[in-house]
Amino acid sequence: MRHFFSIPHLFLICILFAVVTVSSAQEAKVQEFRKQLEVALDNDNYGKASFLSYEIAKIFVSQNNDEDAIKYFSQSAVYGNKGEEPMLVYLSYQRLGVAYMNQTNNSKALNNFQKALKVAREMGKKEFIGDGLVDVAVNYALLNRHKRSIAPLEEALALALQIENESIEKRCYELLAQYHKKLGNDNKAIEYSAMLDKLNDQKIRQQQSGEELKALAEKVEQADAEIDKTDSLLNRQSQQLRSIEDNLLAVKYSLEETEDLLKNKEDSLSMARQVSENQQLQIDLLNKDKALSDLQIKEQETRLRHAAWIRNFIILAVLLAGSLVFVLIRSYKKKIEANQEIERKNQKIRSSINYAQRIQEATLPDDNLRENLIPDSFILFKPRDAVSGDFYFISEIKSWYDPDVVMAAVDCTGHGIPGAFMSMIGMNSLNQIISQGEADSDQILVTLDKTINSALKQEATGNKDGMDVALCIYRKEKDVIEFSGAKNPLVYIQNNELFQIKGDVHPIGGFRKSNKKGEIKKTFKKHIVQIDQPTMIYLYSDGYQDQFGGEKGAKFMAKRFKNLLLDIHNKPVAEQKKILEETFDAWKGDIKQTDDILVMGIRLDNSVEAES
């Protein structure tokens, strides 16, 4: 009897056969693993026992049997500790945490995530440590212990910044904002939300009239797209690596099983020969009995049909595996080509950014001008990227007597290329305002605000970009400092006592509030400081005090920064700059720089000038 099946029919038969037998196959696999587990425990092979318990637990997880899964994951952790298999111990505790979360038993989930975190620290795997800290923080929050969630999230954030893991970094910003909101810390919540927005903001939002800057912006936008693709690719590869580590453990113990099978091969062959001889005797007897010949034929046909099903199933599996290998090879080649293309484009971007850096450096005041106008001074300027969103400004207001000196530390919206665009607009605007004869600090800021608002068409477009400014005018003839600020303060020290004058709460540019008459007005206060004794003044952006670092990965903070200024203010200005730079580098450590850094220090002593 002959039967013919089309390929689609055979495929459907194989699939139905697999669906019917999958449950019994899993049960058989559990029984086989349990037998192997008993043998491993009899031989004190705790590493293998841990692996087998872990595999049994995974089968129960696939069946949604949390109770049995928890039992075997717990066994796996115990045996893994005895067998010195830290990876299995880590995976077992981590999976236990997930299982207890499924049962909403968050206390036990937290306990197991803490154990997994401890093992990850012992292994020194930083990505596992970061994930573990986030798991612990989330379970504290599920237990309504939001305050306890903050410390592990801040540690995870510092670690993410150190290893440049953007996925953990984003998760930390999101959870910190959420939990501070729960705790009523609205300022902290807003701060971390802003950090998340900064991290997510990859587009250039400025337009520049100069042709060179327009071309540069287009190149940067192309690079952002390519880098986004690379980040996504790297994230998927990171997830695949975690899965590979799990599979490698399976390969290790599968090899041991293969060795056991090879040892028993000779015995199996001997038994097979014996069985074959017995079958031959039976066939001889059946051939002599013609009455049973029809039954033999039917049984043979049944065996042939089963063999055909199995053969076709194997052929289908081989074809699918071959197709998968082909797709993987082609995908790997495309990845190599894409990486090469990205490297070429990155090289062009680096060249363009270096050119932008030279343009920005050319617009900043040179050292000769600074030494001529304010000789006893220093400037600490450390952009986070090749170009900076911070800039410093030094100029003089011409007069028939000693000219007055204008000094400013400016922090523009953003950093890198977007911040650099804003800094060039700000620098050009200040030069124009001073050259037109504006001589009062408060009016300079009012005019600068109007200029920025007009240049960016903020009334029409709703654009909110702007800058924070601390601006001083040194009136030599009157022995005074005239200060006005947009958010940023002035710090000065006289007779070993530190004083701070805060800037106004609104920035330059951005939102402009109208009065009852519908008129849009933004004013700034003018403060006068008498220079009748040796005085050290400091103008700065917020980058120094906002830097993460130290033992706990926390911010440097404004209080610590001002105490540092008080400690060093009597030292020569060159030594002050060196101490500030060394302190910053020691605090930052291996964590990447958070923002642009700008600190200006000026020593004024009119009594000395009068004697000379």
Secondary structure, 3 states (H helix, E strand, C coil): CCCCCCHHHHHHHHHHHHHHHHHHHHHHHHHHHHHHHHHHHHCCCHHHHHHHHHHHHHHHHHCCCHHHHHHHHHHHHHHHHHCCCHHHHHHHHHHHHHHHHHCCCHHHHHHHHHHHHHHHHHHCCHHHHHHHHHHHHHHHHHCCCHHHHHHHHHHHHHHHHHHCCHHHHHHHHHHHHHHHHHHCCHHHHHHHHHHHHHHHCCCCCCCCCCHHHHHHHHHHHHHHHHHHHHHHHHHHHHHHHHHHHHHHHHHHHHHHHHHHHHHCHHHHHHHHHHHHHHHHHHHHHHHHCHHHHHHHHHHHHHHHHHHHHHHHHHHHHHHHHHHHHHHHHHHHHHHHHHHHHHHHHHHHHHHHHHHHHHHHHHHCCCHHHHHHHCCCEEEEEECCCCCCCEEEEEEEECCCCCCEEEEEEEEECCCHHHHHHHHHHHHHHHHHHHHCCCCCHHHHHHHHHHHHHHHCCHHHHCCCCEEEEEEEEEECCCCEEEEEEECCCEEEEECCEEEEECCECCCEECCCCECCCCCECCCCCCEEEECCCCEEEEEECCCCCCCEECCCCEECCHHHHHHHHHHHCCCCHHHHHHHHHHHHHHHHCCCCCCCCEEEEEEEECHHHHHHC
